[in-house]
Amino acid sequence: MKIVETGLSGLYVLTPKIFKDSRGEFHEFFRETFNSEIGVAGGFVQENVSKSSKGVLRGLHYQVRKPQGKLVSCLSGEVWDVAVDLRPSSATFGQHFGISLNSETRQQLYIPEGFAHAFYTVSETALIHYKCTSYYDASDEGGVIYNDKELNIQWPDGETLLSDKDSALPPLSEAKLVLGDVWGDL
């Protein structure tokens, strides 16, 4: 597995070596030593799977008081995956990184605590798998609107399908107040 930091501290792209022959293919998906290589102190405690149709955009999500690190991969199809640094003390606060995650390259994105996460489904359907460093808590949800002008994220062209909740998320300027109070040390 090749592990490369993206330029946003703690955010990594993991690229597996895929072994192919006439029978099919094999690659290593995860092993516990990755935790120390990418800085996951307590390991992963929850795994989630999300299936989405073309044009679905989920995010930008984070948890406020119980932030989650996430190891994200696309099991089938393709998504444009985005992580935004929301750590107030970070030199890259407000900057984002985007990558195509798909079932061909099998790359994974490790998103540390203190980042918001979103993805846009490029293919007809996509199946996303992510491991989390803390448990999901619906009462602790936070988010930033995907098309915030301050973030200036370039999403793929096409129809964008949002949940009511995601379409009502605030801009980063309103989220900063909450994040500064809670995430000062991240």
C-alpha positions as CSV (number, residue, x, y, z in Angstrom):
1,M,0.0,0.0,0.0
2,K,1.4,3.4,-1.0
3,I,0.4,6.1,1.5
4,V,0.8,9.8,0.5
5,E,0.0,12.9,2.5
6,T,-2.1,15.4,0.4
7,G,-0.7,18.7,1.6
8,L,-3.4,19.1,4.2
9,S,-1.9,17.9,7.4
10,G,-3.1,14.4,8.4
11,L,-5.1,13.9,5.1
12,Y,-3.8,10.9,3.2
13,V,-4.4,9.0,-0.1
14,L,-3.8,5.3,0.2
15,T,-3.2,3.4,-3.1
16,P,-3.2,-0.4,-3.0
17,K,-1.1,-2.6,-5.2
18,I,-3.6,-4.7,-7.2
19,F,-2.6,-8.2,-8.2
20,K,-4.4,-9.4,-11.4
21,D,-4.3,-12.7,-13.2
22,S,-6.6,-14.9,-15.2
23,R,-8.6,-15.8,-12.1
24,G,-9.4,-12.2,-11.2
25,E,-7.6,-9.9,-8.8
26,F,-6.6,-9.3,-5.2
27,H,-5.5,-6.3,-3.1
28,E,-5.0,-5.5,0.5
29,F,-7.9,-3.4,1.7
30,F,-6.8,-2.7,5.3
31,R,-4.4,-3.8,8.0
32,E,-4.0,-2.6,11.5
33,T,-0.5,-1.2,10.9
34,F,-2.1,1.5,8.7
35,N,-3.4,3.1,11.9
36,S,0.1,4.1,13.0
37,E,1.2,5.0,9.5
38,I,-1.6,7.6,9.1
39,G,-1.8,8.7,12.7
40,V,-5.0,7.0,13.9
41,A,-4.4,6.8,17.7
42,G,-7.4,4.7,18.9
43,G,-8.2,2.8,15.8
44,F,-11.6,2.4,14.1
45,V,-14.7,1.7,16.0
46,Q,-17.5,1.8,13.4
47,E,-17.9,0.9,9.7
48,N,-20.6,2.3,7.4
49,V,-21.8,1.7,3.8
50,S,-23.7,4.2,1.7
51,K,-25.3,3.6,-1.7
52,S,-26.1,6.6,-3.8
53,S,-27.5,7.3,-7.3
54,K,-25.9,9.6,-9.9
55,G,-25.9,13.2,-8.9
56,V,-26.4,12.6,-5.2
57,L,-24.2,14.9,-3.1
58,R,-23.9,14.0,0.6
59,G,-22.2,16.5,2.9
60,L,-20.3,18.5,3.9
61,H,-20.7,16.7,7.3
62,Y,-18.7,16.5,10.6
63,Q,-19.5,15.8,14.2
64,V,-19.0,18.8,16.6
65,R,-18.0,17.4,20.0
66,K,-17.1,13.8,19.0
67,P,-15.2,14.3,15.7
68,Q,-14.6,11.3,13.5
69,G,-11.6,10.4,11.5
70,K,-12.7,8.4,8.4
71,L,-11.1,6.0,6.0
72,V,-13.2,6.3,2.8
73,S,-13.3,3.9,-0.2
74,C,-15.6,3.4,-3.2
75,L,-16.5,-0.3,-3.5
76,S,-18.4,0.1,-6.8
77,G,-18.9,3.0,-9.1
78,E,-17.2,6.4,-8.8
79,V,-17.6,9.5,-6.6
80,W,-15.8,12.9,-6.3
81,D,-14.8,12.8,-2.7
82,V,-14.0,16.1,-0.8
83,A,-12.5,16.8,2.6
84,V,-12.4,20.4,4.1
85,D,-10.0,21.3,6.9
86,L,-12.1,22.9,9.6
87,R,-9.5,22.9,12.4
88,P,-9.3,26.6,13.5
89,S,-5.6,26.3,14.5
90,S,-4.6,24.7,11.2
91,A,-2.5,26.6,8.7
92,T,-4.8,25.1,6.0
93,F,-8.1,26.0,7.7
94,G,-10.8,26.3,5.0
95,Q,-8.8,24.6,2.3
96,H,-10.1,21.4,0.7
97,F,-8.9,18.4,-1.2
98,G,-10.8,16.5,-3.8
99,I,-10.2,13.1,-5.4
100,S,-12.0,10.6,-7.6
101,L,-12.6,7.5,-5.6
102,N,-13.6,4.5,-7.7
103,S,-13.7,0.8,-7.9
104,E,-11.0,0.7,-10.6
105,T,-8.1,2.3,-8.7
106,R,-9.4,1.3,-5.3
107,Q,-7.7,4.3,-3.7
108,Q,-8.8,5.3,-0.2
109,L,-8.9,8.7,1.5
110,Y,-8.1,9.0,5.2
111,I,-9.8,12.1,6.6
112,P,-8.6,13.0,10.1
113,E,-10.8,14.5,12.9
114,G,-11.5,18.2,12.4
115,F,-12.4,17.8,8.7
116,A,-15.8,18.0,7.0
117,H,-16.5,15.3,4.4
118,A,-18.7,15.1,1.3
119,F,-19.0,13.1,-1.9
120,Y,-20.8,13.5,-5.2
121,T,-21.8,10.4,-7.2
122,V,-20.4,10.5,-10.7
123,S,-21.5,7.0,-11.9
124,E,-25.1,5.6,-12.2
125,T,-24.7,4.3,-8.6
126,A,-21.9,4.1,-6.1
127,L,-21.3,2.1,-3.0
128,I,-19.1,3.9,-0.4
129,H,-17.5,2.2,2.6
130,Y,-15.9,4.1,5.5
131,K,-14.3,3.2,8.7
132,C,-14.8,5.8,11.6
133,T,-12.6,6.5,14.6
134,S,-15.6,7.4,16.8
135,Y,-19.3,6.5,16.9
136,Y,-21.9,8.4,14.9
137,D,-24.1,10.6,17.1
138,A,-27.1,12.2,15.4
139,S,-27.3,14.8,18.1
140,D,-23.7,15.9,17.4
141,E,-24.0,16.6,13.6
142,G,-22.6,19.6,12.0
143,G,-22.2,20.7,8.4
144,V,-21.3,23.3,5.9
145,I,-23.3,24.0,2.7
146,Y,-21.5,22.3,-0.3
147,N,-21.5,25.3,-2.6
148,D,-20.1,27.8,-0.1
149,K,-18.4,30.6,-2.0
150,E,-15.6,30.9,0.6
151,L,-14.7,27.2,0.0
152,N,-15.0,27.5,-3.8
153,I,-15.1,23.7,-4.3
154,Q,-15.3,22.7,-7.9
155,W,-17.9,19.9,-8.0
156,P,-18.5,17.8,-11.1
157,D,-21.0,19.2,-13.7
158,G,-24.5,17.7,-13.7
159,E,-27.6,17.6,-11.6
160,T,-27.0,17.8,-7.9
161,L,-29.5,15.9,-5.6
162,L,-29.4,17.0,-2.0
163,S,-31.3,15.9,1.1
164,D,-33.4,18.6,2.8
165,K,-31.0,18.6,5.7
166,D,-27.9,19.1,3.4
167,S,-29.5,21.9,1.4
168,A,-30.2,23.8,4.7
169,L,-26.6,23.6,6.0
170,P,-25.0,27.0,6.9
171,P,-22.0,28.6,5.2
172,L,-18.5,28.2,6.7
173,S,-18.7,31.8,8.1
174,E,-21.5,30.6,10.5
175,A,-19.9,27.3,11.3
176,K,-16.6,29.0,12.3
177,L,-18.1,30.2,15.6
178,V,-19.0,26.7,16.7
179,L,-15.8,25.1,15.5
180,G,-13.6,27.7,17.2
181,D,-15.2,27.0,20.6
182,V,-15.1,23.2,20.3
183,W,-12.1,22.4,18.1
184,G,-9.5,24.9,19.3
185,D,-7.0,22.1,20.1
186,L,-7.4,20.0,16.9
